[in-house]
């Protein structure tokens, strides 16, 4: 296991979950000092993220059935999701409604929001896991599960730090499309898709 693989897994988790961090902060803010509600949020986050991981691993294993020359074209998934996120950010640039963030912070509600918000995660994780191999895939999954705990702690901290939560809420929608588009292009280029 190399440090670069750990860093890549941690970085991928962070950039694909920036939006989730804001949602978690809102959920934790609504939970207030109620520890039982806070633990339900953590349980829901893990449940939703386990769904994302299951879909990603199954998708990656299915992608393993594809011929090798086709694999680099999976980079089109995060690229398309990045473009879609950029268009959505542009369309909703003047909106103040946090949407799903207003849901009651029960475990199933948090899991549903997490999974529904994880389409970009799945689109990014599938092509990366498809080319990673079993050993690297287990590293990614482990780092991602640790990342969920870190994200929950960070979400709780953000819920108590209004200026930080406001900054993430303001710029998270810009960072995500840029990263997804960059990741999609990197997968396409590294795999030699389109003769790149």
N, C-alpha and C positions, 0 to 999 in steps of 0.2 A: 504494500500500500504506500503510495507516494503522497508527499505533502501537496503536490500540485493537483492530484485527484481530489483530495480533501478540500482544498481551496476552491476548485472548480465546482464541486458539489454544493459547498456552502454558498458560493456566489450565485449559482443557479437558483438555489432555494430562495435566497434573499431577493433577487430581482423578480422572480415570478410570484412572490408573495407580498410585495410592497402594498398592494391594494388590500390584502387580507389584514395587514397590520393596522391599517386605519379602521377597518370594520371591527377588529378585535378591540381596539381602543374604545370605540363607541359602545360595544357590548359591555366591556368592563366598566365604562363610565356609568352605564345604566344599572349595573349590578351594585354600584356603590360599595359600601363596606360589608355587604352580605357575602360571607365566605362560601356558603352553599351555592349561591348563584355563580360566584366566580369559578368554583370547581365544575359546575355544569357547563360553563363556557369552555373550560379547558377540555372536558370530556367531549363536548360537541366538536371542538376544533380537531381533536384527534380522530374522532369518528369520520368526519367529513374528509379529512386528509387521507385517512386509510382508504376511503373510497377512491380518491384521486390516484393514490399509489397503485391500488389494485387495477384500475383501468389502464394506468400507464404501463405497468409491468405486462399485463395481458396484451396490450397493444404492441409493446416492444417484442414480445415473444412471437406474436403474429407477424410482425414486420420481419422477423428472422426467417420467415418462410419466403420472403421476397428475394429475387435474384440480387446479387451484390451491386450491380450497376444502378439499381433502382433506389437503394438505400439513401444516397445523398439527396435525392429529390424530396425526402421527408422534411428537409429544411424549408420546404414551401409551407408547411403547417405553421411553425412559429412566425414565419414571414407574413403569412396571410392573417394570422391572429394579431400581429403587431399593427398591420395596416387597418384591420377592423377596429382595434383598440384606439388607434390614432383618430380614425373617423368618428368613433363614438365620443372621444374626448372633445373633438372639434364641435360636434353637434350639441353637446351638453356643456359647453364651456361657460355658459351663463347660469346653469342650474345650481340651486342651493340645496336641493333635495338629496339626501344621502341614500335614498332608495332602500335596499335590503338592510341597511344598517339600523333601521328603525324596528326591526323584528324583535320580539321578546327574547331575552337571552336564556332560553332553555336549551338543553343539550341537543335535542333534535332540530330546533330552529337554527342553532349555530352550525350544526352538521350540514343541514340543507343549504344554508348560505355559503358555507365553505366549499361544498361540492359544486354547487351551481356556479360559483365564482372561480372554479378550478379548470375551466375549459382551456384557458391559456396554459396552465401548468401541464395538463395532459398533452397538449399540442407540442410543448417544448420537451417534456420528459420522454415521450415515446421515441423520437428519433435518436436522442442522446443515449437512452438505455438500449436501443436496438443495436447500436454499434459498440456498446461498452463491454460486453462479455459478462459472464456470471459473477466473477470476482468484483469487478468494478461496479456492477449493478447492486451488489449487496452493500458496497460502500456508500453509494448514492442513497439507497433506502435508509441506511442507518443514520447518515448525516441529515437527511430530510426529517426523520423522526425526532432527532435531537433538536433540529431547527424549529419544529413545532413548539417544543417546550420553551426555547429561547424566544420565539415569537409571542407566545402567551405571556411570558414575563415582560417582554418589551411592550406589548399591548396594554398590560396593566399599568406599567410605568407611564406610558403615553396618556393613559386616561387620567392620570393625576398631574400631567404637565400640558396644560392647554396650548401654549404657544408652539410646542413641538408637534402636537396632534394637528394643529391648524396648518403648519407648514407641510406636513406629509399629505394632508388632505388636499392642499393646494397644488402640490407638484407631483404626487404619486402617479396621477393619470398621464403625466407627460413622460416620466421616466420609463414606465412599463412599455409603451409602444416602441420607444427608441431601443430598449434592450431586446425586445422580441424580434424586431426587424434586424438588428445587428446579429442576434443569434441565428436567425434563419439564413442570413447571408453567409455567416461563418460556416454553417453546416453545408450549404451549397458549395462554397468555395473549397473547403477542406475535402469534400467528397469528389470534387471535380465535375459537378453537375453543369450542364450546358457548356462544357469545355472550359470552365473557369480555372 
